[in-house]
Amino acid sequence: MASDRAALPLAYGRGESEPMLTARLQHLGLSAGDRVLDLGCGEGRHVHGLYMIGGLEIDGIDLDAEALEKAEVGLSSLPPPRGSDDGVARFAQGDATALMFEDNTFDAVICSEVLEHLPDYHAAIAEIRRVLKPGGGLCISVPRAWPERICWHLAPPPDGYPFQPGGHIRIFDKVDLKISIERKGFRMVRRHYAHGLHAPLWWLKCAFWARRDDHPWVKTYHRFLVWDIMKRPPLTRVLDALLTPVMGKSLVMYFEKEGKL
């Protein structure tokens, strides 16, 4: 994203994405004073990451009021951003297909693990384009197709993984998704995969769907992931780097809105 303002140092995560983040924030090209939207923010992990950079104005939007409450609690527990002016972060309940913001409001938008839940994801992409400034950056992530198909197979209908309230209602083909977004007036600039260690957790959950989080294998693997996120040992960081291109749970794409201010 072109800007005459100073580029921000990524104090959060030493310039790299934290294990719990799907987007690599350094690819958004953020500058001091930029306004960023996290659409479908859930419990606020990307908002928290953006806040820790400092110098940004961040809006987190989600339909789930309970998740937004947890996001607020998480934000209040964060230390002040390091090496930069304090930013502003706020949360609000809202619909991805009918955003409350004016046209050309945001310098960047993150929409992570959201589109697979929406009956009309094309409307959400159109709304993102409307509120994003020309030349602004967009990061969209969705579940990668082949790990997702395993989940659907292991926990089939009528009560399985993709049939829960608010659950996943489609599996995206990466080429089709790229074309759908580009047809709305975006240009893709890069892509990668994320969370190589996370796919087995969801396979275990789906394999033992009747017990899900209560199954001892699921609980053990979940504890392993929490330990990895908290401790970041070199061995698991290398393992994640090796596995992510092969079996990363998320497909992450970065776009730029065409046009100039």
Legacy VTK file of the C-alpha trace (Angstrom):
# vtk DataFile Version 3.0
C-alpha trace
ASCII
DATASET POLYDATA
POINTS 261 float
0.000 0.000 0.000
1.533 3.257 -1.087
1.862 5.916 1.602
3.954 8.995 2.324
3.866 8.167 6.041
6.581 6.309 7.873
6.386 2.535 7.654
5.706 0.928 11.023
8.202 -1.366 12.702
6.619 -4.704 13.526
7.303 -4.796 17.233
4.763 -7.584 17.605
6.320 -10.939 16.842
9.722 -9.473 15.921
8.485 -8.718 12.409
7.030 -12.171 11.831
3.545 -13.483 12.458
2.914 -15.053 15.832
1.983 -18.776 15.696
-1.633 -17.949 16.569
-1.988 -15.380 13.755
-2.961 -16.428 10.246
-2.124 -13.160 8.472
1.473 -11.997 8.226
1.001 -8.419 9.269
4.187 -7.231 7.569
2.576 -8.005 4.184
-0.109 -5.359 4.729
2.392 -2.512 4.246
1.056 -0.554 7.202
2.128 2.974 8.056
1.684 5.095 11.176
-1.859 6.424 11.417
-3.413 3.800 9.138
-6.892 2.533 9.901
-7.379 -1.244 9.701
-10.522 -3.392 9.718
-10.528 -6.954 11.049
-13.769 -8.282 9.568
-15.040 -11.321 11.438
-12.521 -10.716 14.203
-13.815 -13.431 16.555
-11.966 -13.211 19.865
-9.644 -10.560 18.464
-6.336 -12.282 17.773
-5.496 -10.152 14.721
-6.772 -6.972 16.392
-4.496 -7.712 19.341
-1.557 -8.305 17.011
-2.200 -5.069 15.151
-2.589 -3.146 18.407
0.815 -4.360 19.595
2.451 -2.816 16.527
1.330 0.593 17.784
0.299 3.692 15.873
-2.773 2.156 14.202
-6.522 2.694 14.428
-8.174 -0.734 14.420
-11.805 -1.822 14.191
-12.805 -5.411 14.974
-16.246 -6.448 13.693
-18.070 -9.709 14.381
-21.634 -11.008 14.755
-20.808 -13.051 17.877
-21.341 -10.888 20.975
-19.706 -13.438 23.288
-16.566 -13.556 21.142
-16.414 -9.749 21.132
-16.570 -9.688 24.932
-13.576 -12.052 25.058
-11.787 -9.835 22.532
-12.293 -6.808 24.793
-10.955 -8.714 27.805
-7.934 -9.844 25.809
-7.235 -6.300 24.647
-7.362 -4.954 28.201
-4.756 -7.511 29.281
-2.158 -6.513 26.674
0.908 -4.463 27.588
1.409 -1.096 25.872
2.855 -1.318 22.343
6.642 -1.132 22.239
8.624 1.465 20.310
5.692 3.343 18.823
2.837 5.649 19.747
-0.170 3.933 21.255
-2.814 2.876 18.800
-6.583 2.662 19.127
-8.543 -0.595 19.004
-12.290 -1.047 19.351
-14.848 -3.774 18.763
-18.420 -3.694 17.492
-21.108 -6.120 16.409
-21.790 -6.023 12.689
-22.716 -7.893 9.513
-19.982 -8.553 6.938
-22.462 -8.011 4.107
-23.757 -4.644 5.401
-20.935 -2.723 7.073
-21.643 0.500 8.952
-18.594 2.347 7.585
-18.346 5.016 4.897
-16.773 4.332 1.508
-12.958 4.372 1.372
-12.527 4.325 5.157
-9.752 1.765 5.672
-6.136 1.489 4.591
-6.161 -2.298 5.070
-8.648 -5.097 5.782
-8.149 -8.559 7.253
-10.877 -11.159 6.723
-9.550 -14.384 8.235
-11.517 -17.667 8.292
-14.826 -15.914 7.614
-15.970 -16.422 4.010
-16.508 -20.174 4.452
-19.286 -19.359 6.948
-21.245 -16.913 4.772
-24.154 -17.837 2.488
-23.333 -14.820 0.284
-19.585 -14.334 0.469
-19.643 -12.288 -2.742
-21.602 -9.593 -0.882
-18.940 -9.531 1.827
-16.164 -9.071 -0.747
-18.137 -6.232 -2.343
-18.498 -4.548 1.065
-14.779 -4.938 1.728
-14.041 -3.245 -1.576
-16.431 -0.411 -0.740
-14.877 0.439 2.634
-11.247 -0.089 1.534
-9.323 2.839 0.076
-7.986 2.532 -3.492
-4.543 0.959 -3.280
-5.374 -0.491 0.138
-4.274 -3.952 1.211
-6.557 -6.936 1.803
-5.704 -10.227 3.490
-8.217 -13.058 3.124
-7.765 -16.543 4.551
-9.967 -19.623 4.232
-9.494 -23.283 5.149
-7.235 -25.064 2.660
-9.271 -27.429 0.480
-7.732 -30.871 1.028
-7.363 -30.730 4.846
-10.920 -29.386 4.978
-12.247 -32.272 2.877
-10.769 -34.732 5.389
-12.699 -32.969 8.172
-15.938 -33.197 6.200
-15.312 -36.903 5.511
-14.468 -37.798 9.113
-17.504 -36.021 10.590
-20.215 -36.413 7.921
-23.892 -35.319 7.910
-26.336 -34.886 9.416
-24.591 -33.677 12.584
-20.934 -33.530 11.630
-18.298 -30.827 11.331
-19.748 -28.744 8.452
-23.325 -28.911 9.714
-23.038 -27.064 13.007
-24.821 -23.710 13.536
-22.532 -21.065 12.085
-20.258 -23.776 10.657
-18.454 -24.107 7.354
-20.852 -24.323 4.425
-18.385 -24.562 1.535
-14.880 -25.648 0.573
-13.039 -23.093 -1.555
-10.938 -23.873 -4.589
-7.990 -21.471 -4.463
-8.206 -20.544 -8.155
-11.959 -19.919 -8.017
-11.583 -17.787 -4.898
-8.765 -15.745 -6.427
-10.854 -15.071 -9.538
-13.932 -14.168 -7.456
-11.950 -11.563 -5.535
-10.112 -10.175 -8.552
-13.423 -9.704 -10.381
-14.467 -7.344 -7.584
-11.579 -5.008 -8.448
-8.556 -6.454 -6.640
-5.121 -7.611 -7.727
-3.495 -10.529 -5.906
0.061 -9.784 -4.789
1.053 -12.921 -2.831
-0.201 -16.019 -1.066
1.006 -18.589 1.440
-0.315 -21.294 3.742
-0.486 -21.179 7.545
-0.773 -23.455 10.587
0.945 -26.659 9.517
0.639 -28.077 13.026
-3.070 -27.306 13.341
-4.628 -29.608 10.725
-4.144 -32.777 12.859
-6.085 -31.177 15.723
-9.157 -30.773 13.520
-8.771 -34.245 12.052
-8.755 -35.653 15.587
-11.785 -33.585 16.561
-13.682 -34.829 13.512
-12.576 -38.442 13.965
-13.974 -38.368 17.524
-16.808 -35.977 16.763
-19.193 -37.331 19.370
-16.743 -36.273 22.118
-14.781 -33.547 20.295
-12.830 -31.463 22.821
-13.418 -34.007 25.572
-11.544 -36.872 23.886
-8.125 -37.549 25.498
-6.273 -37.519 22.155
-7.828 -34.166 21.249
-7.023 -32.727 24.683
-3.421 -33.947 24.462
-2.839 -32.456 21.021
-4.504 -29.199 22.054
-2.147 -28.936 25.047
0.756 -29.465 22.658
-0.393 -26.575 20.450
-0.857 -24.263 23.431
2.634 -25.165 24.641
4.018 -24.458 21.166
2.313 -21.045 20.996
3.472 -20.039 24.463
7.034 -21.393 24.373
7.898 -21.263 20.652
10.605 -23.951 20.898
12.962 -24.081 17.892
12.084 -27.703 17.090
8.369 -27.084 16.618
8.995 -23.818 14.772
11.131 -25.742 12.261
8.544 -28.518 12.099
5.761 -26.008 11.440
7.811 -24.338 8.694
8.330 -27.708 7.005
4.719 -28.868 7.342
2.911 -25.640 6.484
3.541 -25.703 2.695
2.374 -29.325 2.604
-0.546 -29.435 5.062
-1.097 -25.922 6.382
-4.709 -25.614 7.559
-5.257 -22.144 6.045
-4.832 -20.649 2.588
-3.843 -16.977 2.923
-4.087 -14.520 0.023
-3.091 -10.841 -0.150
-4.648 -8.382 -2.568
-4.508 -4.696 -3.420
-7.604 -2.721 -4.320
-7.202 -1.351 -7.807
-7.433 2.379 -8.401
-5.845 5.496 -6.952
-6.957 8.075 -4.403
LINES 1 262
261 0 1 2 3 4 5 6 7 8 9 10 11 12 13 14 15 16 17 18 19 20 21 22 23 24 25 26 27 28 29 30 31 32 33 34 35 36 37 38 39 40 41 42 43 44 45 46 47 48 49 50 51 52 53 54 55 56 57 58 59 60 61 62 63 64 65 66 67 68 69 70 71 72 73 74 75 76 77 78 79 80 81 82 83 84 85 86 87 88 89 90 91 92 93 94 95 96 97 98 99 100 101 102 103 104 105 106 107 108 109 110 111 112 113 114 115 116 117 118 119 120 121 122 123 124 125 126 127 128 129 130 131 132 133 134 135 136 137 138 139 140 141 142 143 144 145 146 147 148 149 150 151 152 153 154 155 156 157 158 159 160 161 162 163 164 165 166 167 168 169 170 171 172 173 174 175 176 177 178 179 180 181 182 183 184 185 186 187 188 189 190 191 192 193 194 195 196 197 198 199 200 201 202 203 204 205 206 207 208 209 210 211 212 213 214 215 216 217 218 219 220 221 222 223 224 225 226 227 228 229 230 231 232 233 234 235 236 237 238 239 240 241 242 243 244 245 246 247 248 249 250 251 252 253 254 255 256 257 258 259 260
